[in-house]
Structures are given as structure tokens and as C-alpha cells.
């Protein structure tokens, strides 16, 4: 999944990347003006193009927002996404001690309301001020604009637990938001830097009724187990949710247990639009207990596709729990366990299970799509165990793959156990392995040819004799009828004499 574009919503999401070109705000406006009428581009990235010096004076910011609104109003194109990360848009907030008297977030919201923009990135724009307490503009934008949007990114904006209360104004039963990225903030801390779960608890309550939400990224937010309990409880009420990024936090055993319950709650979904797909737990101190709890979810999930466990304090004992779960699970397609204290054998075995699941997918499409002879010993054994996930028709077709039918191999044994080969193939194998049986088959085939010739002669004779047999039966019937007539005549004559 691409973190910079919105391809997870539309595979044909065409974008223009102008990040880091130092265009300045005037250059950005010129590009947008040139795009008027374009019917191909859907997203434009203007990340890190405006220097802080350009927006020191309030007139410059006001001019940019005014012209930005003017361009968007007459924009008849298909542009629905714009990225303005790192452009110092909100470095200055209204305060009696400075010359900035207007709330620029409010002005930008009014400008966006006159456009077709549904996907917005305002990361690294100091959206809550240096203290993290400038929340009026963010609240106004969430209530008036983002509640009808599709995706919002506000990474690296010093959003603390109080700021989360402002963000949740774009969530709820009437919200259209499907993508929310709040990574690299301070959602788990209060403005004084102390641990605080009130903001995350409020976010969880809002998520419970946000049925359209599909992607939530809250990585690096100083979250602890209590925060994960709130979030994972909310995810159990969200059938369309798919992607959770909680990397670089402080998730331990209790948090992993809450995530396990959320994943299991999605295991009943069969629709491709429902159920967990991706989970990122990298850089969390899960330890052996957390990995054990998470592994229990893999026994019951049929939707999870990727799992990232990079740098999670996992040891070989914890990895064994993961390996046993992966041997039962056939849905995981991507696994990241780098940065953990693991032996090479544990790493190879775990990754082999994931490779085997991908090979099973390839065999479902084409029985000749995998060459078992090229696999490592770990992947070979894992694939032999996972053949049970193929149906009868696919296993039958697999008998035609030579690499799966090497005599006396582990792969052939597994395949024949699950789906015995056709009888003629079994006979060919016996003849190929035994000269005695081959000689007996030769004699049997000669006797079979003689028997076939005898049957052929018999049918020819019977075909010749059939008309003669019918004629003889007719003659016998005529003679019997004549004899009966003669007897009747004699009997009638005797009767006449008596009278």
C-alpha cells in the first residue's frame, strides 16, 4: 500500500508529484491554473514547496488562500486530492501579540468547500500551533469540510489528547471519511506531556459509529495498552475496516490481547470489502507474551493479508507460537519480522510459511505455476503441508506437475494422501518400478489380444448364424402348425362317423 497516494481507493488514481520543487505559493497557483480542464489527474502533491519566510507576513497567506479558492472554483477537472504537507500554512495563529488576526485554517476550509477536493494532506503544517492548543481552526475544518471528505492526513502536527477531540468532529454516523492518518503526533499525551487516554477513548467512541472508515494510522503517538483496548474495541464494530497502523507505540501483552479479539471479530467476513487486511505493529515492545496473544488470532482469521512485526522484542520462543499459527493459517501473504532477536532457522521457517501461502495462490490459478524443485527445504516442507488448502479439482490438476510427482518424495506423498492419482497413473508407476510386473503385464496384454480376437470371431460367426437361426425357427413353427391342423382334421372325421 502506497502511503503517499490513495491507490487503495482507486487502482487508477493518477497523480502528479511536485514535492520538494521549491515552487513557492505562486508556483503552486500557476500549476493549478494550468491544470484547469484536465480530465486525467486526480491528485497533485505540493509537499514541501513553500518556505517559512514566504508566509511571515499575513498578506501573503491571505493572498495565497484567496487565489487558491479562485482557482478551485473554476476548476472543472477531475482533481479530487491535493497534498500540501510541510508548507508552513499554519505557522502563525491569531494572537494579540502578533499581526496575524485571521484564522488561516478557517479561510482554507472556506476555500476547500467550493472545490471537489475529497482527499487532503495537511501534514507537518503546525496545525495546532507550537503549544498544541490552537484547536479552533482544526475543529472548524473537521466539522465543516472533512466530515464530507474521504481521506485526511495530519501527520507531525503536535496533536495531543485535546487535539484528538477536535479531529473526531469529522467522524460519526454521518461521516464519509474512509482514511485517517494521525501518525507522528502526541495523541496519547496531554499538553503537559503526561500520559492521557481521554482523547483516544473519545476517538474510539466516534469510530464505533463511523461505518465507512477503512484505514486508521496512529503510529508513533505515545499510545499504551489502555489506548489499544479502546481502539480495538471500536474496531470490532467496524465491518469495513481493513488497515491498522499502530507502529512505534508501547503495545504490550494486554494491547496485543485486545487486538487479537478485534481480528477474530472480523474473521467471519467473507466479503472482500470487509475484515482486517493489514496490521503494522513494528517497533512495539510486544515481547513473547504479546506475540503469543497475536498468534492466537491467526488460527481463526481468514482475512488478514499482511502482518508487520519489525523490532518487537520477539525471541525464538515467541516466534515458535507464530510459526505454529502460520502453519494453520493460509491468508497471510506478507510478514516482516526483521530487527528481532531470532535464530536464522526461526526466520527461515516463518517466512517459508508465508511463501507457501503465496505459492498456494499461484497454484489455484495455474497448476504449473510453481516448480517445487526450486524451493528451499523450508519452503518445500511448508508447501507440502499447505496443499490441503487446495480443492479436489486443483489437486487433480496438480498431478500433471512433474515437480510434485517425484517418486517417494515428501511432496508426492502429501499430494497422494490428499488426492489419490487416477488408476492408470498408479498402474504406470508400478510398471515403471518393477520389471516382473512389466513382464506380467506383457503376458497379460498378449492374452488379452487373443481373447479379443476370439470374441471378434465369435461375434462374426453369430452374425452369420443369426438369419439361419431365424429361418429354422420359422420352419419349426410352420411344421408345428401343419401338424396341429392334421390332428384337428382327424378328430373332426372321427366325430362325423360316430354321429
Buried (B, 14 or more C-beta within 10 A) or exposed (E): BEEBBBBBBEEEBEBBBBBEBEBBBBBBBEBBEEBEEBEEBBBBBBBBBBEEEBBBEBEBBBBBBEBBBBBBEEBEBBBBBBBBBBBBBBBBBBEEEEEBEBBBBBBBBBBBBEBBBBBBBBBBBBBBBEEBBBBBBBBBBBEBBBBEBBBBBBBBBBBBBBBBBBBBBBBBEEBBBBBBBBBBBBBBBBBEEEBBBEBBBBBBBBBBBBBBBBBBBBBBBBBBBBBBBBBBBBBBBBBBBBBBBBBBBBBBBBBBBBBBBBBBBBBEBEEEEBBBBBBBBBBBBBBBBBBBBBBBBBBBBEBBBBBBBBBBBBBBEBBBBBBBBBBEBBBBBEBBBEBBEBEEEBBBBBBBBBBBBBBBEEBEEEBBEBEBEEBEEBBBBBBBBBBEBBEEEBBBBBBEBEBBBEEEBBBBEBBBEBBEBEEEBEEEBEBEEEEEBEEEBEEEEEEEEEEEEEEEEEEEEEEEEEEEEEEEEEEEEEEEEEEEEEEEEEEEEEEEEEE
